[in-house]
């Protein structure tokens, strides 16, 4: 019997392609007669484009076309006006002359080479009618408008959350803030567009290929079935490559008009305004508890920055309805519309900022009560979802606390903050709870037996570095009982979603749903393919099993058995002259969502060192214990947890866009001035997975993990900084100036 690879460390099946450079990304498709587009961005924060002198641009070497608000690209209105269309913008670039933020796309130059397009774009002369932008988030917070109706979950007899706080024996209140954050994937956003016979092919980084096809098709006026999105490898997405951005539709439009392929690559600096970001946040959290630390009230009011040009805003307070047992919870969400670039989803979009605020407040409550922060969290452990009262399908967070504290050495934490010294360094420990909701999208997968003894596992999902190529291979091998090297996975292609049974599924890689959605679909398709194989075995007249009943033929580990007759599926298909036997199945959430609440859980422990003289903070080590059901591939799962912690280091210590309130310009829109974590910033990380399959959630028992450690790791770091210094930093990132003695 073939040993199942599920739960073992499996090397990435696409790893060799990537390390040898053979993996092809959107900008790697060097097609015949390829032209290059270069975006032109506004240099004011608000106003109107009055004129654009394009004569020097058209006269520049190699220029093929120039698009401006005066000569816009041919697109189909009113696509860009629909906030649900998935573009992330309320107005599509160049469809009017209004400038709504600094860095807005106001033109595109297409030339024979990238360098020619870039150099010609620099010759474009633009005059504006300027208006003063409203770009200060801090000034706008007191005047924020309601983003969604407030949510109040109150115990019987309690009139308001403020009443519940007033009845509490101990209360703490604090405001936590953070600047906008940017995805900055290793691979910039890029699209190569090709038209042939009225059909459009887009080579672009897409976390959901079919969704991208559905987003772009209306803009260019074709049926979605005529748009083919190819995205087998995504060089990092983090939520930023879910929706369509201008480069995709502009490349498509220009390619059709010019009758040749067009590629548009967004430069690193342009990424800061063209392709979305995490909003800025100001969150006020009030906690009420008794003197033993049992929570009586959580009041979490969050304000998010918004954009006049985009519909998205954050709602981080919602995280507080999922974590701790509490009879009275208030969740508020307001927004400050600004003349800034539109925001979008970003890894753990609400959970990352929400966990920073609530987990910091929990530590402040622990300090006020004089209790251990871990003991406080244990005292408020919830066995049901605090917001709905539904029981958790599977929850072992208490074990995460115990195992994590033991592995980390939490008992060595100093009794008083700022008292543990090692030479020139102040040493502190902090921890935080990790919770991320578990969900499944409807997803279709195809499994096919081939006569050469291999099997295809394919679907229109994506792999933005999360390891989905290997997940398909592992689950396919487990479902069919054959070795991984005989599985041929395929993904990242919108055409793979089409089948007679399933016309198309929108799911891809996002919201920590990729594996949880794909794995059950692979299992279901494998079971259907086995049934089809057995049926073929008894019906085909050249089969050694011809004439038997289907019930007499059994399948195990790639071999069919009936009495003394045996044949591998490859031998059967060869004997019958059949190329392949396949099946497509789609799976998704069922009515279990009405009976249970689903989430992945974890506990993150952190040690930091703060230099006594310079106040430089460094993360020294971290331990993360995870309860996420069945772990399909322990190697890539660990990658995901460590990756989320890297994001926590960035959030806590390094990242934050600085918007000039006078101009609306992002002053640090480059990797020199917007620091992101590098290898030297990341300490040893101890990752441990509990093993409790959640078969209520799906048949394999696997929940999502891609964003789990992003939701809490920054708070653990900030809490450790407090323990090291006695200074509570409530504005991220934690920089040296904020740790100077007060």
C-alpha positions in Angstrom: 0.0 0.0 0.0 1.3 3.4 -0.9 2.1 5.6 2.1 0.0 8.8 2.2 2.1 11.9 1.8 -0.5 14.0 3.8 1.1 15.5 6.9 4.7 15.0 5.7 7.2 17.6 4.5 7.0 17.5 0.7 9.3 19.6 -1.4 7.6 22.0 -3.8 6.8 20.2 -7.1 7.4 23.4 -9.0 10.6 24.2 -7.0 13.0 23.2 -9.7 11.2 25.4 -12.3 11.6 28.4 -10.0 15.2 28.0 -8.9 16.3 27.4 -12.5 14.4 30.3 -13.9 12.2 28.1 -16.1 9.0 29.2 -14.4 7.3 31.8 -16.6 5.7 34.9 -15.0 3.5 37.4 -16.8 6.5 39.6 -18.0 8.4 36.5 -19.3 6.2 36.0 -22.4 8.3 37.6 -25.1 5.9 37.4 -28.0 6.5 38.3 -31.6 5.9 42.0 -32.3 5.5 42.8 -28.6 4.9 46.4 -27.6 5.3 47.9 -24.2 3.1 50.3 -22.3 4.3 52.7 -19.6 1.9 54.4 -17.2 1.9 58.1 -16.6 0.8 59.2 -13.2 -0.5 62.5 -11.9 1.8 64.8 -9.9 -0.9 66.6 -8.0 -3.2 65.4 -5.2 -6.5 66.9 -6.5 -7.6 68.9 -9.4 -8.3 68.8 -13.2 -6.0 68.0 -16.1 -6.2 71.2 -18.2 -3.9 70.2 -21.1 -1.4 67.6 -22.2 1.2 68.3 -24.9 1.7 64.9 -26.5 3.6 66.2 -29.6 7.1 65.5 -28.1 5.9 62.1 -27.0 4.6 61.1 -30.4 7.9 62.2 -32.0 10.0 60.1 -29.7 11.7 57.0 -31.1 9.6 53.9 -31.2 6.3 55.4 -29.9 3.2 53.6 -31.3 0.4 55.2 -29.3 -0.3 57.7 -26.6 -3.5 57.6 -24.4 -4.7 60.5 -22.3 -8.0 61.8 -20.9 -8.2 63.8 -24.2 -7.7 60.6 -26.3 -8.7 57.8 -23.9 -8.3 54.2 -24.5 -11.4 52.6 -26.1 -13.2 50.9 -23.2 -16.8 50.0 -22.5 -18.6 52.3 -20.0 -19.9 52.1 -17.4 -17.8 49.2 -16.2 -15.6 51.3 -13.9 -18.6 52.8 -12.2 -19.6 49.5 -10.6 -17.9 49.1 -7.2 -18.7 45.4 -7.2 -17.0 44.8 -10.5 -13.7 43.9 -8.7 -11.5 46.6 -10.1 -11.0 48.4 -6.8 -11.8 51.8 -8.4 -15.0 53.8 -8.7 -13.6 55.7 -11.8 -11.5 54.1 -14.5 -8.4 56.0 -15.4 -8.6 58.5 -18.3 -12.3 58.3 -18.6 -12.5 61.9 -17.4 -10.1 64.7 -16.6 -10.5 64.7 -12.8 -7.5 64.0 -10.6 -8.6 62.4 -7.4 -5.2 61.6 -5.8 -1.5 61.9 -6.3 -0.2 59.0 -8.5 -3.5 58.4 -10.4 -3.1 57.0 -13.9 -3.6 59.9 -16.4 -1.9 58.5 -19.4 -0.1 55.6 -21.1 2.6 55.6 -23.7 3.0 52.5 -25.9 6.3 51.9 -27.7 8.4 49.2 -29.3 10.5 48.8 -26.1 10.0 49.4 -22.5 12.9 51.9 -22.4 11.4 53.9 -25.3 8.0 54.0 -23.7 9.5 55.1 -20.4 11.7 57.8 -21.9 8.9 59.1 -24.1 6.5 59.3 -21.1 9.0 61.6 -19.4 8.5 64.1 -22.3 4.7 64.5 -21.6 3.9 68.0 -20.6 0.8 68.3 -18.3 -0.9 71.4 -16.9 -3.4 71.2 -14.1 -6.0 73.2 -12.4 -5.0 72.4 -8.8 -7.2 72.1 -5.7 -6.1 71.5 -2.2 -6.3 67.7 -1.4 -7.9 66.4 1.7 -5.2 63.9 2.6 -4.6 63.9 6.3 -6.0 60.9 8.0 -5.2 62.2 11.5 -7.2 65.4 10.9 -10.1 63.4 9.5 -10.5 60.9 12.3 -12.7 63.2 14.5 -15.0 63.7 11.5 -15.2 60.1 10.2 -18.4 58.9 8.8 -20.2 55.6 9.5 -18.7 52.8 7.4 -21.2 50.2 8.4 -23.9 50.0 11.1 -22.5 49.4 14.6 -22.8 45.9 16.0 -23.9 45.5 19.6 -24.0 42.0 21.2 -25.4 42.7 24.7 -26.4 40.4 27.6 -30.0 40.5 28.7 -30.8 43.5 30.8 -27.8 45.5 29.5 -28.9 48.7 27.7 -25.6 49.7 26.1 -21.9 48.8 26.0 -21.1 51.9 28.0 -23.5 50.7 30.7 -21.6 47.3 30.7 -18.3 49.2 31.0 -19.6 51.3 33.9 -20.6 48.1 35.8 -17.1 46.6 35.3 -14.8 46.6 38.3 -11.7 47.4 36.2 -11.6 49.2 32.8 -8.8 50.2 30.4 -9.1 52.4 27.3 -6.5 53.2 24.7 -6.2 54.2 21.1 -4.0 52.3 18.7 -2.9 53.7 15.3 -1.0 52.6 12.3 0.0 54.0 8.9 -1.0 52.5 5.5 0.9 49.4 4.5 1.8 48.2 1.0 2.0 44.7 -0.5 5.3 45.1 -2.3 5.4 41.6 -3.8 8.7 40.5 -5.3 7.0 40.3 -8.7 5.5 43.7 -9.8 2.1 43.7 -11.3 2.3 43.0 -15.0 0.0 42.0 -17.9 0.8 40.8 -21.3 -2.2 41.0 -23.6 -2.7 39.2 -26.9 -5.8 39.2 -29.2 -6.5 36.5 -31.7 -9.7 36.0 -33.6 -11.7 38.0 -31.2 -10.3 36.1 -28.2 -8.2 37.8 -25.6 -5.3 36.1 -23.7 -4.0 37.8 -20.6 -0.7 36.6 -19.0 -1.0 38.3 -15.6 -0.4 37.6 -12.0 -3.9 36.6 -10.7 -4.9 35.1 -7.4 -8.2 34.1 -9.1 -7.8 33.6 -12.8 -11.4 33.2 -13.8 -12.4 36.1 -11.6 -9.8 38.2 -13.5 -11.4 37.2 -16.8 -14.8 38.2 -15.5 -13.5 41.6 -14.4 -11.7 42.5 -17.6 -14.2 41.2 -20.1 -16.9 43.9 -19.7 -14.2 46.6 -20.0 -13.2 45.5 -23.5 -16.8 44.5 -24.5 -16.5 40.8 -24.9 -18.1 37.7 -23.4 -16.0 36.3 -20.5 -15.7 33.1 -22.4 -13.5 34.9 -24.9 -11.0 36.0 -22.2 -8.3 33.5 -21.3 -6.2 34.3 -18.2 -2.9 32.4 -17.8 -1.2 32.7 -14.4 0.6 29.5 -13.4 3.1 31.3 -11.2 2.4 34.4 -9.1 5.4 36.1 -7.6 3.6 37.1 -4.4 0.1 38.4 -4.1 -0.9 38.9 -0.5 -4.4 39.9 -1.6 -3.1 42.6 -3.9 -3.6 40.4 -7.0 -7.2 39.4 -6.5 -8.9 42.3 -8.2 -8.0 43.8 -11.6 -6.1 47.1 -11.8 -5.5 49.5 -14.7 -2.6 47.7 -16.3 -4.7 44.7 -17.2 -7.5 46.5 -19.0 -5.1 49.1 -20.6 -2.9 46.4 -22.0 -6.0 44.6 -23.4 -7.4 47.7 -24.9 -4.1 48.9 -26.5 -3.3 45.4 -27.8 -6.7 45.2 -29.7 -6.3 48.7 -31.1 -2.7 48.3 -32.2 -3.2 44.7 -33.5 -0.2 43.4 -31.6 0.6 42.1 -28.1 1.1 44.7 -25.5 2.8 44.4 -22.1 2.4 46.8 -19.2 4.6 46.4 -16.1 3.9 48.6 -13.1 7.2 49.9 -11.7 8.0 49.5 -8.0 7.3 53.2 -7.2 4.0 53.1 -9.2 2.9 50.0 -7.1 2.3 52.4 -4.2 -0.5 54.2 -5.9 -1.8 52.0 -8.8 -2.4 48.6 -7.1 -3.9 49.2 -3.7 -2.7 49.0 -0.1 -3.8 48.4 3.5 -5.6 51.5 4.9 -4.5 53.6 7.8 -6.3 52.8 11.1 -7.1 54.4 14.4 -8.7 52.0 16.9 -10.0 52.8 20.3 -10.5 49.7 22.6 -12.2 49.7 26.0 -12.1 46.6 28.1 -14.2 46.0 31.2 -13.5 43.1 33.6 -13.9 42.0 37.2 -10.9 41.9 39.5 -10.2 38.3 38.5 -9.8 39.4 34.8 -13.0 37.9 33.5 -14.2 40.2 30.7 -17.6 41.8 31.0 -17.3 44.3 28.0 -15.3 44.8 24.8 -15.9 48.1 23.1 -13.9 48.3 19.8 -14.3 51.3 17.6 -12.2 51.4 14.5 -11.7 54.2 12.0 -10.2 53.4 8.6 -8.9 55.6 5.9 -10.9 55.5 2.6 -10.5 57.0 -0.8 -12.9 59.1 -2.9 -11.8 57.0 -5.8 -12.4 53.5 -4.4 -15.0 51.6 -2.4 -12.8 49.7 0.0 -12.2 50.5 3.7 -11.1 48.3 6.6 -13.2 46.9 9.4 -10.7 45.6 12.0 -13.1 45.8 15.0 -14.8 42.7 13.6 -11.9 40.6 14.9 -13.0 41.3 18.4 -16.2 39.3 18.0 -14.2 36.0 17.5 -11.6 35.8 20.2 -12.6 35.9 23.9 -15.6 35.0 25.9 -17.5 38.2 26.7 -21.2 38.9 27.3 -21.1 42.4 26.0 -19.4 43.4 22.7 -19.6 46.6 20.7 -18.0 46.8 17.2 -17.9 50.1 15.4 -16.6 50.9 11.9 -16.1 54.4 10.5 -14.3 55.7 7.5 -12.4 58.9 6.6 -12.8 59.5 2.8 -9.5 61.1 1.5 -7.9 62.2 -1.7 -5.6 59.2 -1.6 -5.2 56.1 -3.8 -7.8 53.4 -3.3 -7.1 50.7 -0.7 -7.7 47.0 -1.1 -7.5 43.7 0.7 -4.1 42.8 2.2 -3.0 39.7 4.0 -5.3 39.4 7.0 -7.0 42.6 6.0 -9.0 43.2 9.2 -7.4 40.7 11.4 -3.9 42.2 11.3 -4.8 45.6 12.6 -7.7 44.3 14.8 -5.4 41.9 16.6 -2.8 44.6 17.2 -5.4 46.7 19.0 -7.3 44.0 21.0 -4.2 42.0 22.0 -2.4 45.2 23.1 -5.4 46.2 25.1 -5.5 42.7 26.7 -1.9 43.2 27.8 -2.7 46.6 29.2 -5.6 45.0 31.2 -3.2 42.3 32.5 -0.8 45.0 33.6 -3.6 47.0 35.4 -4.7 43.8 37.2 -1.2 42.6 37.9 -1.8 39.2 36.3 0.1 37.2 33.8 -1.0 38.1 30.2 -1.3 34.4 29.4 -3.4 33.7 32.5 -5.7 36.5 31.5 -6.3 35.0 28.1 -6.8 31.6 29.5 -9.4 33.0 31.9 -11.4 34.3 29.0 -11.2 31.2 26.8 -14.3 30.7 24.6 -15.8 27.4 23.7 -18.4 29.0 21.4 -18.1 31.8 18.9 -18.6 35.0 21.0 -20.5 36.8 18.3 -23.0 34.1 17.3 -23.0 31.5 20.2 -22.3 28.7 17.7 -19.9 26.0 19.0 -16.5 25.9 17.3 -16.2 22.9 15.0 -12.8 22.1 16.5 -10.8 24.3 18.9 -7.6 23.5 20.8 -6.3 27.0 21.5 -5.9 26.1 25.2 -3.4 23.4 24.1 -1.6 26.0 21.9 -1.2 28.2 25.0 0.2 25.4 27.1 2.5 23.9 24.5 3.7 27.3 23.3 4.5 28.5 26.8 6.4 25.3 27.5 8.4 25.4 24.3 9.1 29.1 24.6 10.0 29.2 28.3 7.3 31.7 29.3 7.9 30.9 33.0 11.2 32.9 32.7 9.3 36.1 32.0 10.3 38.9 34.4 7.7 39.8 37.1 8.1 43.5 36.3 8.7 45.2 32.9 12.0 46.8 32.2 13.9 44.8 34.7 15.6 42.1 32.7 19.0 43.2 31.3 21.6 41.3 29.3 24.6 43.6 28.8 23.6 46.5 26.6 20.2 45.0 25.9 16.8 45.1 27.7 15.0 41.8 27.3 11.3 41.3 27.2 8.7 38.6 26.4 5.3 39.0 24.9 2.5 36.9 23.5 -0.7 37.1 21.6 -3.6 34.9 20.5 -3.9 34.1 16.8 -7.4 33.6 15.3 -8.4 33.6 11.7 -11.8 32.6 10.3 -11.9 29.4 8.3 -14.0 29.4 5.1 -14.4 27.5 1.9 -15.3 28.7 -1.5 -17.0 26.6 -4.1 -14.2 25.2 -6.3 -14.1 22.7 -9.2 -11.2 20.2 -9.8 -10.5 17.8 -12.5 -8.8 14.4 -12.0 -7.9 12.3 -15.0 -6.2 8.8 -15.3 -3.8 8.6 -18.2 -2.6 5.6 -20.1 1.1 6.3 -19.2 0.3 5.6 -15.6 0.2 9.2 -14.5 -2.8 11.2 -13.3 -3.8 14.8 -13.9 -5.1 17.0 -11.1 -6.1 20.4 -12.4 -8.2 23.4 -11.5 -8.4 27.2 -12.1 -7.0 28.1 -8.7 -3.7 29.9 -8.2 -0.4 29.5 -6.4 0.9 32.9 -5.2 3.8 31.2 -3.5 1.6 29.4 -1.0 2.4 25.9 -2.3 -0.8 25.0 -4.1 1.0 23.2 -6.9 2.3 20.8 -4.2 -1.1 20.6 -2.4 -2.7 19.4 -5.6 0.0 16.7 -6.0 -0.2 15.6 -2.3 -4.0 15.4 -2.1 -4.1 13.8 -5.6 -1.6 11.1 -4.6 -3.4 10.5 -1.3 -6.8 10.2 -3.0 -5.6 7.9 -5.8 -3.1 5.9 -3.7 -0.2 6.5 -6.1 3.2 8.2 -5.6 3.5 12.0 -5.9 5.8 11.7 -8.9 3.0 10.2 -10.9 0.7 13.2 -10.3 0.7 16.0 -12.8 -0.8 19.1 -11.2 -2.0 22.0 -13.3 -3.5 25.4 -12.2 -3.4 29.1 -12.8 -5.5 29.0 -16.0 -9.1 30.2 -16.3 -9.8 27.6 -19.0 -9.3 24.9 -16.4 -12.5 26.0 -14.7 -14.7 25.0 -17.7 -16.4 21.6 -17.9 -19.7 20.1 -18.8 -20.6 19.9 -15.1 -19.2 23.1 -13.8 -19.3 26.2 -16.1 -16.9 28.0 -13.9 -15.8 28.7 -10.3 -14.5 32.0 -9.1 -12.4 30.7 -6.3 -8.7 31.1 -6.2 -6.1 31.8 -3.5 -7.3 34.3 -1.0 -8.7 34.6 2.5 -6.8 31.5 3.6 -9.3 29.4 1.6 -7.1 27.9 -1.1 -6.2 24.5 0.4 -9.4 24.2 2.3 -11.4 24.7 -0.9 -9.2 22.8 -3.4 -8.4 19.7 -1.3 -12.1 18.5 -0.9 -12.7 19.1 -4.6 -9.7 17.0 -5.5 -10.8 14.2 -3.2 -14.4 14.3 -4.7 -13.1 14.4 -8.3 -10.7 11.5 -7.6 -13.6 9.4 -6.2 -15.7 10.2 -9.3 -12.8 9.4 -11.6 -12.3 6.0 -9.9 -16.0 5.2 -10.4 -15.7 6.2 -14.0 -12.6 4.0 -14.4 -14.4 1.0 -12.9 -17.4 1.6 -15.2 -15.1 1.7 -18.2 -13.4 -1.4 -17.1 -16.5 -3.5 -17.2 -18.1 -1.9 -20.3 -15.2 -1.9 -22.8 -14.9 -5.1 -24.8 -11.1 -5.1 -24.7 -10.9 -4.8 -21.0 -9.8 -7.8 -18.9 -12.8 -7.0 -16.7 -15.4 -6.8 -19.5 -18.7 -8.3 -18.6 -18.3 -8.1 -14.8 -20.4 -5.9 -12.6 -19.0 -2.7 -11.4 -19.4 -3.9 -7.8 -17.0 -6.8 -8.6 -14.2 -4.5 -9.6 -12.2 -2.8 -6.9 -9.6 0.0 -7.1 -6.7 0.3 -4.7 -3.4 2.2 -5.1 -3.7 2.6 -8.8 -4.6 -1.0 -9.5 -8.0 -2.6 -10.4 -8.8 -6.0 -8.9 -11.6 -8.5 -9.6 -10.9 -12.0 -8.4 -7.6 -13.1 -9.9 -7.6 -10.4 -12.6 -5.6 -7.3 -12.0 -4.5 -4.4 -14.1 -3.1 -1.0 -13.3 -5.1 1.9 -14.7 -2.4 2.6 -17.2 -2.5 -1.0 -18.4 -6.3 -0.9 -18.6 -6.3 2.3 -20.7 -3.6 1.0 -23.0 -5.5 -2.3 -23.5 -8.7 -0.4 -24.4 -7.0 2.2 -26.5 -8.3 5.0 -24.3 -6.2 8.2 -23.7 -7.8 9.2 -20.4 -10.7 8.7 -18.0 -11.6 11.9 -16.1 -14.1 13.4 -13.8 -14.8 17.0 -12.6 -16.4 17.7 -9.2 -17.1 20.9 -7.3 -17.4 21.2 -3.6 -18.1 24.1 -1.2 -19.6 25.0 2.1 -22.8 23.2 3.2 -25.3 23.7 5.9 -22.6 23.0 8.5 -22.1 26.7 8.6 -25.5 27.1 10.3 -24.5 24.7 13.1 -20.8 25.5 13.8 -18.3 28.3 13.7 -15.0 27.7 12.0 -11.6 29.2 12.6 -7.9 28.4 12.8 -6.2 29.2 16.1 -2.7 29.7 17.5 -0.5 31.3 20.1 2.5 33.4 19.4 5.3 34.0 21.9 8.1 36.5 21.3 11.3 37.7 22.9 12.7 41.1 21.9 15.8 42.9 22.8 16.0 46.7 23.0 19.4 48.4 23.1 19.7 50.4 26.4 21.5 53.3 24.7 20.2 53.5 21.1 16.7 52.1 21.8 16.9 49.9 18.7 14.4 47.1 19.0 15.2 43.6 17.7 13.1 40.4 17.6 15.3 37.7 19.2 13.2 34.6 18.8 9.6 33.5 18.3 7.5 30.4 19.0 4.2 29.8 17.2 1.9 26.8 18.0 -0.9 26.3 15.5 -4.3 24.5 15.6 -5.4 24.4 12.0 -6.7 20.9 11.5 -5.0 18.5 9.1 -1.7 19.9 7.8 -1.5 18.8 4.2 2.2 19.6 3.7 4.2 20.5 6.8 7.0 22.1 4.8 4.9 24.7 3.0 2.6 25.1 6.0 5.7 26.1 8.1 6.6 28.5 5.2 3.2 30.1 5.6 3.4 30.5 9.3 6.9 32.0 9.2 5.8 34.2 6.3 3.0 35.6 8.4 5.4 36.3 11.2 7.7 38.2 8.8 4.6 40.3 8.1 4.2 40.9 11.8 7.8 42.1 12.1 7.1 44.5 9.3 3.9 45.8 10.8 5.4 46.1 14.3 8.8 47.6 13.6 9.3 48.8 10.0 6.4 49.5 7.7 4.2 52.5 7.2 3.5 54.8 4.3 3.9 58.5 5.0 1.4 60.7 3.1 2.2 64.4 2.8 -1.0 66.0 3.9 -0.4 69.1 1.8 0.1 67.3 -1.5 -1.3 63.8 -0.9 2.0 62.4 -2.2 3.4 59.2 -0.6 6.8 60.5 0.5 8.4 57.1 0.9 7.1 55.2 -2.2 10.2 53.1 -2.7 12.1 50.3 -1.0 14.8 52.6 0.2 12.4 54.7 2.3 9.7 52.1 2.9 11.6 49.4 4.8 10.3 45.8 4.7 11.7 42.9 6.7 14.8 41.1 5.2 16.6 38.0 6.4 18.6 39.9 9.0 15.4 41.1 10.7 13.9 37.7 11.2 14.9 35.6 14.2 14.8 31.8 14.6 11.1 30.8 14.6 9.9 27.7 16.3 6.7 26.4 14.6 4.7 23.5 16.0 1.4 22.1 14.6 -1.2 20.3 16.6 -2.8 17.5 14.8 -6.6 17.6 15.2 -8.4 17.1 11.9 -11.5 19.2 11.6 -13.7 16.9 9.6 -16.8 19.0 10.4 -15.2 21.7 8.2 -14.3 19.4 5.3 -13.5 15.7 4.7 -9.8 16.1 4.9 -10.1 18.2 8.1 -7.8 21.0 6.8 -8.3 24.6 7.6 -6.5 27.7 6.3 -3.2 28.9 7.7 -1.9 31.5 5.2 -2.9 34.6 7.2 -3.2 33.1 10.7 0.2 34.2 12.1 -0.2 37.7 10.5 -3.1 38.1 12.9 -1.4 38.6 16.2 2.4 38.3 15.7 2.8 42.1 15.6 0.9 42.4 18.9 3.2 39.8 20.5 6.2 41.9 19.4 4.7 45.1 20.7 3.8 43.4 24.0 7.4 42.1 24.3 8.7 45.6 23.7 6.6 46.8 26.6 7.9 44.0 28.8 11.5 44.9 27.9 11.2 48.7 28.4 8.0 49.5 30.4 7.0 51.8 27.5 3.7 51.1 25.8 3.8 52.0 22.1 0.4 52.4 20.6 1.4 53.9 17.2 3.0 51.6 14.7 5.7 51.0 13.7 7.7 50.9 16.9 10.7 53.1 16.1 13.7 54.2 18.3 12.3 57.6 19.0 9.2 56.2 20.6 11.3 54.2 23.1 13.3 57.0 24.4 13.0 57.4 28.2 10.0 59.5 29.2 
